[in-house]
Amino acid sequence: MSWYDTFSGFYDRMLERIYLEQRRAAAEALRLEPGQVVLDIPCGTGQSFDGLAPRLLPGGVLIGSDFSAGMLERARERVRRKAWTHVHLHHGDVHALTPQSLETAVGRPVELDRLHVFLGISAFPGWTEAFERLWGLLRPGGRCVVVDVHAERLGLHGRMVNLVAQADIRRRFWEPLERLANGYERTELPSRWEHGGRLFLATGIKPPLSARPPTSSPPPPPL
């Protein structure tokens, strides 16, 4: 992750202004309430924190997770400036994230009420497996919001985005959520040429655990 550690030095200056509106839309779509537990992954430098953290008070928890130590250091600086004691950071690979990882980050067992994945699916190495792992951490009835860029065909700026972000914006990133969620919806967000493609927001709710079928005794043998 050495490139993203370097990228963190100018990430906010380069990108924060062009995603403000979309981050607000993602925060609204999560339908946050005080006391909830939210995972923001990849949290990067914490650009989404302003829209998420205040809505969880009192009593809520925001966990920001990223694989880049450089990005997390910038996020940590943001948390310090805001004096957010309910925001916790986790350094690790999305493919290895477990309930124990979240417990270690927060200092106690937690259950995820909301999952926020902003500009992550296009960059995760094994993107479908990564999403399924995250989905497994979300409690039944919890809501997920995914925002990313998609381009069926890459133009010049799309190729630049893929190069700089080490991503693949040709992925139909919404499909794993569409397959697994109840109440699935996908909407297009305002896009700019700098995005390299069209921005979409997808949201859905994790279904309740299926009830186990009732057990019954086998019928008696015929006489």
N, C-alpha and C positions, 0 to 999 in steps of 0.2 A: 504493500500500500504506500510505497514511498512517493508515488506521483500525487496521490490525494493529500498526503502530508504537506507536500510542496504547494499544491493547489489551495490548501486552506489559507495560505497567506494572502491570497487575492480573491478568494471565492466570494466573500460578501460584496466586495467592491464591484465585482464583475456581474454577479447574478441576483443579488437581493432585490433590486428595484424591479426586475422583470418578472418576478413571481409573487409580488405582494398580493395582488388581487386574487390569484389562484390559491394562495395559502389561506386567505380569509375564507374563500369558498369551501375549502376542505375542512376548516375548523367548524364552520356552520353545519356542514353536512354530517359531521360526527354527532351532532345533537348532545353536546356535553352537559353534564350536570355536576354540581358540587359533590365531592366524595368519591368520584369515579377514579379508576386506575387506567391510564392510557400509555400505550407504547408507541413512540415516534421513532420509526426506523426506515431508512438511515437518517439520523437526525442532523448529520453534517455539523455545521457551526451553530445550530440551534435557531435557524431562521424561522421555524414554525412555533417556537416556544411562546412568543408574545400572544399568538392567537389561541394557544392551548392552555398554558399554565394558569392564568387568572380565572378561567372558567371552572377550574376544578376545586377552588377554595370555597368553603373550608373543607378540610379533611381528605382531599384527593391527592393523587400521586401521578406525576408525569415521569416516565422513564425514557430517556433518549439514548439510543444505541447506535453505534457506528463502528466500522472496522478500522477507521483511520485515527490514530492517536493525535495527529495534527488537527483534524477536524474537531475532535472532542476537546482539545485544549481551548480552542476558540469558543466552543459551546460552554465550557466551564467558566470562561471569562464572562460570558453573557449572563450566566446564572449568578455569578458573584455580583455583577453590577445591579441586577434586579433583586438581590437578596432573597431568592426563591429557595426556601429550605425544603420544599416538597418536590423539587425537581432532582432526579437522580440520573447519573450517567453510567452507561455500561459500554465497555470496550470489548468487542469480540465479533466473530464471524456469524452472520445470520444463519448459516447452515449448522451451527453448533449451539444455537440459542435454546435454552431449556427453562422450565419453571425454576430450577435451582439457580440459574444465571440471574433471573429477575429477583429472586429472593436475596441473593448476595448483593445485588446493586442497591436494593431498597433497605436491606437490613431486617426484613421480615417477610413471611410468605404473602404473596399478593395474587389476585385473580384479575386477569385483564378484562375490562369492560369495553375498551375501545382500541382499535388498531389503526394507526395512521401511517401509510406508506407513501411518501412523497418523493418522486423521482428515484425510486429504488428498483422497481421491477425491471426497468430497462438496463440496469447496471449489475444486478446480482448475477454471478456466474451461472449457477444452476437455478434459473428464475422460477420455474414451476415448482421445483422441490423446495426452494426457499419460501415461496408463498405458502405451500402446504404446511411447512413447519410453523410459520407464523400463525396460520389459521388454527393449528392444533393448540396454540397457547391461548387463544381467545375463548372466553367462556361462552356456553350456549346462550343465545339471546344477545350476545355482544355485537356491536356494529363495527364494520370495517370500511375505511375510505382509502381508495388508491387513486393517486393522481400521477400521470406521466405523459410523455410525449409519444406520439405515434406518427410515422410516415410510411405509407405503402411503398413509396419509392424515394430514395434519398437524392435530394438536391445538394448543392454546394454547402449550404448551411447545415443540412442534416448530417452530411459527412463530417463537418467540423464538430458538431455536437457529439457525435459518436467518438471522434478522436479525443476531444478534450475530456469528455466524461467517461471514457472507456466503457461505452454503452452500446446498445443496439436498439435504436428507436423504431426498428421495423417490427419488433415484437408486438403481438396483440395482447398486451399486458393485462387486459381486463378479463380474459377468458378463464383463468383459474377461479376468480371470484364469481364470475357468472355461473360456472358449473357447480359451485359449492353453496352459494348463498340463497337465502330466502329474501324476497323483496328486492331483488337486484335491480339497479337502475344505472344507466350510463348517460352522462351529459357532456356536451362539448363546452369547454371554457374558452374565454378570449385568448387568442394566440398572437404572437409577434414573430417576425422573421427570425429573431435571435433564437427562438425555441427550436428551430430546425424542422418543425412539423406541427401537427395539431395537438392541442392539449385536451385531455379528457379526464373527467372525474367519474369513477365507478364506486358504487356503494352497495352494501348488502348486509344482511343479518345472519349470524350463525344459527342454524336450526337447532331446536332442542334435541337432546339425546333421544334416539329412537327407543320407544318402550320395547322391552323384551317380550316376545310373544308368550302368551300363557302356556304353561306346560299342562299336558293332559295325560292321563293314563292310557296305555294302549288298549284297544278294544279287546274284549275276551275272544278267545279262539272260537270258531264256529263249532256247534255241536255235531 
